[in-house]
Structure formats: structure tokens, C-alpha cells
């Protein structure tokens, strides 16, 4: 990096003012903790900078929870005389790291599409920015420093994560296996299981593939984390990622472009979707071109549409605005701690906020505010106390605890979304 010093780099992964485009998926997490491929966005960035101290910058109300989760990191604090800032919405990979290394110079701001991609700051310029770390950063916070346009991949809306997922699974798979000589199939493969193109499959230790299961990596890699279990007669088509201790149920059909995070249980048909982790879709039903947050549960025979009958682009409501996704395919985008009852249906491009309980016949609205209870016939506000008690029970089943910081964050998000519910006529 031009102008950088030999000592270990201090890195700050930051949130910018465009985070609202990724609601409701980022109410309970910073943007860089969204998953795309095998890794979260933060993990992709850190792969390029494995040494040195790290600052995780976030909205102020996320700080306590983030610090609980990352004791090793500085949160909204930079104890350094120089720092490389990288936008948490970046899809980092080998090309990105090369471009940053070539383009970054001290006290210069790299920009793309009106957003700061990266900046290497020191001296008074860094001191000035340290005072602004309680809020999200915008291009104006970097003052009148020289700017340089750079071409990079960035996540703008929730569907970007879905559209890029297949390619990112492949890229992350290559990053994890490049130059590694360890055995790729460390788990147990039962007689009668079929692995197509074995060299393109990783099965970590304590993972199992039961008889009749098919792992088809002919068109893309499959990565299965440790302790995962692929039940009999399940089919997984790559590129795909199955996280640690996740169960793929009997007869499941997991199609290309799907990532399923840790400690989840998934059955039925899933195509081109991301399930963040600690979520369940155990039963039959279709999930396509969708993103589910954490602690989500889809009841039996829950289905979503991801293609309109007239084959036109799907428009999705984001932060009060209808946005053209630019694609024929867009499914369900559901925030953390939300649930659906049996036989639930979701229309093309539906957004469901955090902490919702959706049930009943017919399609619910294409935009369901956070902390909603009901379905197509009516919605009311999901009482905060009841919601928190359910969260405690659900997390307890995975031997997790709803911490005081997480409970406080839930309360804050309830207040943040109150006006949204009121504007749609939901009684408190």
C-alpha cells in the first residue's frame, strides 16, 4: 500500500449511511455481518488483513451487542495513529485486495458510486474522523481529502446478496482450499451415498452423509461444515454451503446458489437462497431467491413466490420506497426472530421485518413491519414482552441466552419501528 508503514496495519470496517437499504436484515447486526457465500462480509475483508488490530464500527445502538460478540476487537474506537478504513458493504476478494493495494495512498479516499470504499488516514485527518465514530459515516465525513474512483463490488440491497451468492460460494471455496493438502472428505460417508465430482466437495470432520443422499458438485463446489448431517435421500447441488451442525432433512432438495448457516434445520425445496444461521425450515415447502435472518422458523408447507406471472422485474419495498430489483427473481426477505405458521404463503418480493409472527390463509402484505402479529386479514403489534419471552425459549433450545444487551437492542428496535407500524394502521 502506497504510503503505508511496515508496522502492523490497524483496520476499521465501517458502516456507512446507506445501511438503511439493507433493512430489516440489519436491525440486529451491522451490514458486514450479513452472509454471502460461505463467509460473512466481515470475514471476507479480514481474510485480506489477518494481522494487526481491528476496529468494528457500527451504529451506536449495536455497539454493546457487537462488543459482547467480539471481545478481541475495538468497537467504535481506534487506538492507532494510522488506520485503513474499509466499507462493510464491500464484497472483498482477491481482486479487491489487489486494487486497494495498488490504489490506496495516505490520506486519500477511494470512492465508488457515491460511497466511500476505503481510505487510509493518519494524523489530523484520522483524529477528526475518530470523533465521528458514534454515527454511520458518509462521504462528507472524510472532508476535502483527495478522492479516487475505484471499481469494486458492493452490496446495495438484500437481493444483491442472493444474486451474488453462487459466485461467492465458489470464490470462498477456492480461498479455503487453495494450496491446502489436507483431506477434503474428513466426515463420514455412508454406503449408498452418491458424491458427484468429489474433488469439488469438502466434508469437514464429524459431518455425515447418510445413505441415498446425493451431493452433486459437477457445476459448482459444495462445502459442508463440521458436525453437519445430510439425511437419507437429500440432494444438494453446488455451488452450495451447509454450515456447522446444520441438518439437511430427508428428501430435501437444496439447489445451486444456496448458503445455509450454522445450527439450522432445513427440508423441502430451497433454491438460490441464504439462511443466515440458527433458523429452521424443516418441512416441505419452497423457498427461492430469499434471505432469512437468525432465529427464523418457517412452519410446515410455507411457500414463497420468487417469479411474477407476467415475468416482469420484481419491485421490493425497502425503507418506505419501492425499488426495482432489476431481476425477474426476488423472493422473501425476513428479519431475525420472525416466524410463519403452517401453510403460510408469501408473494414475490415480500419483506417481513424482525420479530414478526405471520399466520393464516392468503398472502400477507408484501411489506410487513417489524413486531407485527397476524396475516392477510389483519395485523396488530406483537407485544415486546411476549416477543422477548419467545426469543428466550427459542434461543434456549440451542443453549443460547438472550443477553441483557440483546434484550436492550430488541427494545430499541421496537421503538425505532413504532412509527412504521403506526403509519400502516397497526394498533399498539
C-alpha positions as CSV (number, residue, x, y, z in Angstrom):
1,X,0.0,0.0,0.0
2,X,1.4,3.4,-1.0
3,X,2.4,5.5,1.9
4,X,1.7,2.7,4.5
5,X,4.3,1.8,7.1
6,X,5.9,-1.6,7.8
7,X,4.3,-2.0,11.2
8,X,1.0,-4.0,11.5
9,X,-1.9,-2.3,10.0
10,X,-4.9,-1.1,12.0
11,X,-8.1,-1.9,10.1
12,X,-11.5,-0.3,10.6
13,X,-14.5,-2.0,9.0
14,X,-17.2,0.7,9.0
15,X,-20.9,1.2,8.3
16,X,-22.0,4.0,6.0
17,X,-25.2,6.0,5.6
18,X,-26.6,3.5,3.0
19,X,-27.2,0.8,5.6
20,X,-30.9,1.5,5.5
21,X,-31.2,-0.1,2.1
22,X,-30.5,-3.4,3.8
23,X,-33.2,-3.2,6.4
24,X,-34.8,-5.2,8.0
25,X,-31.9,-7.6,7.8
26,X,-29.5,-5.3,9.6
27,X,-31.7,-4.1,12.5
28,X,-29.8,-6.6,14.8
29,X,-26.4,-6.6,13.1
30,X,-24.0,-4.3,11.3
31,X,-24.1,-4.6,7.5
32,X,-20.8,-6.5,7.4
33,X,-22.3,-9.4,9.4
34,X,-24.5,-10.3,6.6
35,X,-23.7,-13.6,4.8
36,X,-22.9,-14.0,1.1
37,X,-21.3,-17.3,0.0
38,X,-19.6,-19.2,2.8
39,X,-18.4,-16.2,4.8
40,X,-20.0,-13.1,6.2
41,X,-18.8,-9.8,4.6
42,X,-16.6,-9.0,7.6
43,X,-14.9,-12.4,7.3
44,X,-14.1,-11.8,3.7
45,X,-12.4,-8.5,4.5
46,X,-10.4,-9.9,7.4
47,X,-9.0,-12.7,5.2
48,X,-7.0,-10.0,3.4
49,X,-5.7,-8.4,6.6
50,X,-5.1,-11.3,9.0
51,X,-2.6,-9.3,11.2
52,X,-3.0,-6.2,13.3
53,X,-5.7,-4.7,15.4
54,X,-9.3,-4.4,14.2
55,X,-12.0,-1.8,14.9
56,X,-15.6,-2.7,14.1
57,X,-17.6,0.5,13.5
58,X,-21.4,0.3,13.8
59,X,-24.5,2.3,14.7
60,X,-24.3,3.3,18.3
61,X,-27.2,1.1,19.5
62,X,-25.5,-2.1,18.1
63,X,-22.2,-1.4,19.9
64,X,-22.8,-3.3,23.2
65,X,-24.0,-6.5,21.5
66,X,-21.2,-6.3,19.0
67,X,-18.6,-5.9,21.7
68,X,-20.1,-9.0,23.5
69,X,-19.6,-11.0,20.3
70,X,-16.1,-9.7,19.5
71,X,-14.1,-9.2,22.7
72,X,-10.9,-9.2,20.6
73,X,-12.0,-6.1,18.6
74,X,-12.3,-2.4,19.3
75,X,-15.8,-1.3,18.8
76,X,-16.3,2.4,17.7
77,X,-12.8,3.1,19.0
78,X,-9.5,3.5,17.2
79,X,-6.3,3.3,19.3
80,X,-3.9,4.0,16.5
81,X,-2.0,6.8,14.7
82,X,-3.0,5.5,11.2
83,X,-5.9,3.4,10.0
84,X,-7.2,1.7,6.9
85,X,-11.0,2.1,6.6
86,X,-12.9,-0.4,4.5
87,X,-16.7,-0.1,3.9
88,X,-18.5,-3.1,5.4
89,X,-20.7,-3.4,2.2
90,X,-17.7,-4.4,0.1
91,X,-17.6,-7.9,-1.4
92,X,-13.9,-8.5,-0.7
93,X,-11.8,-11.0,-2.6
94,X,-8.5,-11.3,-4.4
95,X,-9.3,-8.6,-7.0
96,X,-10.5,-6.2,-4.3
97,X,-7.3,-6.6,-2.2
98,X,-5.1,-6.1,-5.3
99,X,-7.0,-2.9,-6.3
100,X,-6.8,-1.5,-2.7
101,X,-3.1,-2.2,-2.5
102,X,-2.5,-0.5,-5.8
103,X,-4.7,2.5,-5.3
104,X,-4.7,3.3,-1.6
105,X,-2.4,6.2,-0.6
106,X,-2.1,8.0,2.7
107,X,-5.0,10.5,3.3
108,X,-6.7,9.6,0.1
109,X,-10.4,8.4,-0.2
110,X,-11.3,5.7,-2.6
111,X,-15.0,6.0,-3.8
112,X,-17.5,4.1,-5.9
113,X,-21.0,5.1,-6.8
114,X,-21.1,8.0,-4.3
115,X,-19.9,5.9,-1.4
116,X,-16.5,5.6,0.3
117,X,-15.0,2.2,-0.4
118,X,-11.7,2.7,1.5
119,X,-9.5,5.4,3.0
120,X,-6.1,5.3,4.6
121,X,-5.9,8.1,7.2
122,X,-3.4,9.3,9.6
123,X,-2.6,12.4,11.7
124,X,-5.2,15.2,12.0
125,X,-7.4,13.6,9.4
126,X,-7.7,10.4,11.4
127,X,-8.1,12.4,14.6
128,X,-11.1,14.3,13.1
129,X,-12.8,11.1,12.0
130,X,-12.3,9.4,15.4
131,X,-14.8,12.0,16.8
132,X,-17.5,10.8,14.4
133,X,-17.5,7.1,15.1
134,X,-20.7,7.1,17.1
135,X,-22.7,7.6,13.9
136,X,-22.6,6.0,10.5
137,X,-20.1,7.5,8.1
138,X,-20.8,9.3,4.9
139,X,-18.5,10.6,2.2
140,X,-18.8,14.1,3.7
141,X,-17.2,12.8,7.0
142,X,-13.9,12.3,5.1
143,X,-13.7,16.1,4.4
144,X,-12.0,17.5,1.4
145,X,-9.3,14.8,1.1
146,X,-8.4,13.8,-2.4
147,X,-10.8,11.3,-3.9
148,X,-10.1,8.5,-6.4
149,X,-12.8,6.5,-8.2
150,X,-12.3,2.7,-8.0
151,X,-14.3,-0.2,-9.4
152,X,-15.4,-2.7,-6.8
153,X,-18.4,-5.0,-5.9
154,X,-20.6,-3.7,-3.2
155,X,-23.9,-4.8,-1.6
156,X,-26.6,-2.3,-2.0
157,X,-29.9,-4.2,-1.4
158,X,-30.8,-7.5,0.2
159,X,-31.3,-9.2,-3.2
160,X,-27.7,-8.4,-4.1
161,X,-26.6,-10.9,-1.5
162,X,-28.8,-13.5,-3.1
163,X,-27.8,-12.8,-6.7
164,X,-24.1,-12.9,-5.9
165,X,-24.3,-16.0,-3.6
166,X,-23.5,-18.8,-6.1
167,X,-20.4,-17.0,-7.3
168,X,-19.3,-16.1,-3.8
169,X,-19.7,-19.8,-2.6
170,X,-17.3,-20.7,-5.4
171,X,-14.8,-17.9,-4.6
172,X,-14.9,-18.7,-0.9
173,X,-14.4,-22.4,-1.6
174,X,-11.3,-21.6,-3.6
175,X,-10.0,-19.3,-0.9
176,X,-10.5,-22.0,1.7
177,X,-9.0,-24.9,-0.3
178,X,-6.2,-23.1,-2.3
179,X,-2.9,-24.7,-1.5
180,X,-4.3,-26.9,1.2
181,X,-3.2,-30.5,1.2
182,X,-5.4,-31.8,4.0
183,X,-8.0,-34.4,3.3
184,X,-11.2,-32.8,1.9
185,X,-13.6,-35.6,2.9
186,X,-13.0,-35.9,6.7
187,X,-16.5,-36.7,7.7
188,X,-18.4,-40.0,7.4
189,X,-19.9,-41.0,4.1
190,X,-22.3,-44.0,4.4
191,X,-22.5,-46.7,1.8
192,X,-25.2,-45.8,-0.7
193,X,-24.5,-42.0,-0.7
194,X,-23.5,-40.5,-4.0
195,X,-20.9,-37.8,-4.4
196,X,-20.5,-36.4,-7.9
197,X,-17.2,-34.7,-8.6
198,X,-15.7,-35.5,-5.3
199,X,-12.7,-33.1,-5.7
200,X,-15.1,-30.2,-5.6
201,X,-16.6,-31.2,-2.2
202,X,-15.4,-30.5,1.3
203,X,-16.9,-32.5,4.2
204,X,-15.4,-31.4,7.5
205,X,-14.8,-33.6,10.4
206,X,-17.8,-35.1,12.3
207,X,-20.1,-34.3,9.3
208,X,-22.1,-37.2,8.0
209,X,-23.8,-38.1,4.7
210,X,-26.4,-40.8,5.0
211,X,-27.4,-43.5,2.5
212,X,-29.2,-42.3,-0.6
213,X,-28.1,-38.7,-0.2
214,X,-26.7,-37.0,-3.4
215,X,-24.0,-34.3,-3.4
216,X,-23.7,-33.0,-7.0
217,X,-20.7,-30.8,-7.3
218,X,-20.4,-31.1,-11.1
219,X,-21.5,-27.4,-11.8
220,X,-20.1,-25.9,-8.6
221,X,-18.5,-26.7,-5.2
222,X,-20.2,-28.0,-2.1
223,X,-18.8,-27.1,1.3
224,X,-20.2,-28.9,4.4
225,X,-19.2,-27.7,7.8
226,X,-18.2,-29.8,10.8
227,X,-20.9,-31.7,12.6
228,X,-23.4,-31.2,9.8
229,X,-25.8,-34.0,8.9
230,X,-27.1,-34.8,5.5
231,X,-30.1,-37.1,6.0
232,X,-31.1,-40.0,3.7
233,X,-32.3,-39.1,0.2
234,X,-31.4,-35.5,0.5
235,X,-30.0,-33.8,-2.6
236,X,-27.5,-30.8,-2.6
237,X,-26.5,-29.3,-5.9
238,X,-23.5,-26.9,-5.9
239,X,-22.4,-24.3,-5.6
240,X,-23.8,-24.6,-2.1
241,X,-22.7,-24.2,1.6
242,X,-24.0,-26.1,4.6
243,X,-22.9,-24.7,7.9
244,X,-21.6,-26.2,11.1
245,X,-24.0,-28.5,12.9
246,X,-26.8,-27.9,10.4
247,X,-29.2,-30.7,9.5
248,X,-30.5,-31.2,5.9
249,X,-33.6,-33.3,6.3
250,X,-34.7,-36.4,4.5
251,X,-35.8,-35.8,0.9
252,X,-34.6,-32.1,1.0
253,X,-33.8,-30.5,-2.4
254,X,-31.1,-27.9,-2.0
255,X,-30.4,-26.3,-5.3
256,X,-27.4,-24.2,-6.6
257,X,-26.7,-20.8,-5.1
258,X,-27.8,-21.7,-1.6
259,X,-26.0,-21.0,1.7
260,X,-27.3,-22.3,5.0
261,X,-25.5,-21.1,8.1
262,X,-24.8,-22.9,11.4
263,X,-27.2,-24.8,13.6
264,X,-30.1,-24.8,11.2
265,X,-32.6,-27.5,10.2
266,X,-33.7,-27.4,6.6
267,X,-36.0,-29.5,4.5
268,X,-38.2,-29.1,1.4
269,X,-37.1,-27.2,-1.6
270,X,-34.6,-24.4,-1.4
271,X,-33.1,-22.5,-4.4
272,X,-30.7,-19.6,-4.6
273,X,-31.3,-18.6,-1.1
274,X,-29.4,-17.6,2.1
275,X,-30.4,-18.8,5.6
276,X,-28.2,-16.8,7.9
277,X,-28.0,-19.4,10.8
278,X,-29.8,-20.7,13.8
279,X,-33.0,-20.8,11.7
280,X,-35.4,-23.6,10.8
281,X,-37.3,-24.6,7.6
282,X,-37.7,-28.2,8.5
283,X,-40.7,-29.2,6.4
284,X,-41.9,-29.3,2.8
285,X,-42.4,-26.0,1.0
286,X,-40.5,-23.8,-1.4
287,X,-38.0,-21.1,-0.5
288,X,-36.5,-19.3,-3.5
289,X,-34.2,-16.3,-4.1
290,X,-34.7,-15.3,-0.4
291,X,-32.7,-14.3,2.6
292,X,-33.8,-15.4,6.1
293,X,-32.2,-13.9,9.2
294,X,-31.3,-15.6,12.5
295,X,-33.8,-17.4,14.8
296,X,-36.4,-17.6,12.0
297,X,-38.8,-20.5,11.8
298,X,-41.0,-21.3,8.7
299,X,-43.9,-23.6,9.5
300,X,-44.8,-26.7,7.5
301,X,-45.6,-26.1,3.9
302,X,-44.6,-22.4,3.9
303,X,-44.0,-21.3,0.3
304,X,-42.9,-18.1,-1.3
305,X,-43.1,-16.9,-4.9
306,X,-39.9,-15.7,-6.5
307,X,-41.2,-15.1,-10.1
308,X,-44.2,-13.0,-11.1
309,X,-46.7,-14.5,-13.5
310,X,-46.1,-11.7,-16.1
311,X,-42.3,-12.3,-15.9
312,X,-41.6,-8.6,-15.2
313,X,-38.9,-7.3,-12.8
314,X,-39.8,-7.6,-9.2
315,X,-40.2,-4.4,-7.2
316,X,-39.4,-4.6,-3.4
317,X,-40.3,-2.1,-0.7
318,X,-37.2,-1.0,1.1
319,X,-37.2,1.7,3.8
320,X,-40.6,3.1,2.6
321,X,-39.6,3.1,-1.1
322,X,-40.5,0.7,-3.9
323,X,-37.2,-0.3,-5.6
324,X,-36.9,-2.2,-8.9
325,X,-34.7,-5.2,-8.1
326,X,-33.6,-5.3,-11.7
327,X,-34.4,-9.1,-11.8
328,X,-37.2,-11.4,-12.6
329,X,-36.4,-13.3,-9.4
330,X,-36.8,-12.0,-5.9
331,X,-38.4,-13.9,-3.0
332,X,-38.8,-13.4,0.7
333,X,-36.6,-11.2,2.9
334,X,-37.3,-11.9,6.5
335,X,-35.7,-10.4,9.6
336,X,-34.4,-12.1,12.7
337,X,-36.8,-13.7,15.2
338,X,-39.7,-13.9,12.7
339,X,-41.9,-16.9,12.3
340,X,-44.6,-18.2,9.9
341,X,-47.4,-20.6,10.7
342,X,-48.2,-23.8,8.7
343,X,-49.4,-23.3,5.1
344,X,-48.2,-19.7,5.0
345,X,-47.7,-18.0,1.6
346,X,-45.5,-15.1,0.7
347,X,-45.9,-13.1,-2.6
348,X,-43.0,-12.3,-4.9
349,X,-40.6,-9.8,-3.3
350,X,-42.1,-9.8,0.2
351,X,-40.3,-8.1,3.1
352,X,-41.0,-9.2,6.6
353,X,-39.4,-7.3,9.5
354,X,-37.8,-8.6,12.7
355,X,-39.8,-10.2,15.4
356,X,-43.0,-10.9,13.4
357,X,-45.5,-13.8,13.8
358,X,-47.3,-14.4,10.5
359,X,-50.1,-17.0,10.1
360,X,-53.5,-17.6,8.5
361,X,-54.7,-18.1,4.9
362,X,-53.9,-15.9,1.9
363,X,-50.9,-13.7,1.2
364,X,-49.9,-11.2,4.0
365,X,-48.9,-7.7,2.8
366,X,-45.8,-7.5,0.6
367,X,-44.3,-5.4,3.4
368,X,-44.8,-6.5,7.0
369,X,-43.5,-4.0,9.6
370,X,-41.2,-5.3,12.4
371,X,-43.1,-6.6,15.5
372,X,-46.2,-7.5,13.6
373,X,-48.7,-10.2,14.6
374,X,-51.2,-11.7,12.1
375,X,-51.6,-12.2,8.4
376,X,-53.6,-11.3,5.3
377,X,-56.8,-10.5,7.2
378,X,-55.3,-8.1,9.8
379,X,-52.1,-7.2,11.6
380,X,-51.5,-5.9,15.1
381,X,-48.4,-5.1,17.1
382,X,-46.5,-8.1,18.6
383,X,-46.1,-7.2,22.2
384,X,-42.5,-6.7,23.1
385,X,-42.6,-8.7,26.3
386,X,-44.2,-11.7,24.6
387,X,-41.7,-11.5,21.7
388,X,-38.7,-11.4,24.1
389,X,-40.1,-14.5,26.0
390,X,-40.4,-16.4,22.8
391,X,-36.9,-15.4,21.8
392,X,-35.6,-16.7,25.2
393,X,-37.3,-20.0,24.7
394,X,-36.1,-20.4,21.1
395,X,-32.5,-19.5,21.9
396,X,-32.5,-21.7,25.0
397,X,-33.2,-24.7,22.7
398,X,-29.9,-24.0,21.1
399,X,-28.2,-23.5,24.5
400,X,-28.0,-19.7,23.8
401,X,-29.1,-16.9,26.2
402,X,-30.8,-13.7,25.3
403,X,-28.3,-11.3,27.0
404,X,-29.2,-8.1,28.6
405,X,-27.5,-6.2,25.8
406,X,-29.5,-8.2,23.2
407,X,-32.8,-7.5,25.1
408,X,-31.9,-3.8,25.2
409,X,-31.3,-3.8,21.5
410,X,-34.6,-5.5,20.9
411,X,-36.3,-2.8,22.9
412,X,-34.6,-0.1,21.0
413,X,-35.5,-1.6,17.6
414,X,-39.1,-1.8,18.8
415,X,-39.1,1.9,19.4
416,X,-37.2,2.6,16.1
417,X,-40.0,0.8,14.2
418,X,-43.0,2.2,16.1
419,X,-43.7,5.0,13.6
420,X,-43.6,2.4,10.7
421,X,-46.3,0.3,12.4
422,X,-48.4,3.3,13.2
423,X,-48.2,4.6,9.6
424,X,-49.7,1.3,8.4
425,X,-52.5,1.3,10.9
426,X,-51.2,-1.3,13.4
427,X,-52.7,-0.8,16.9
428,X,-50.2,-0.8,19.7
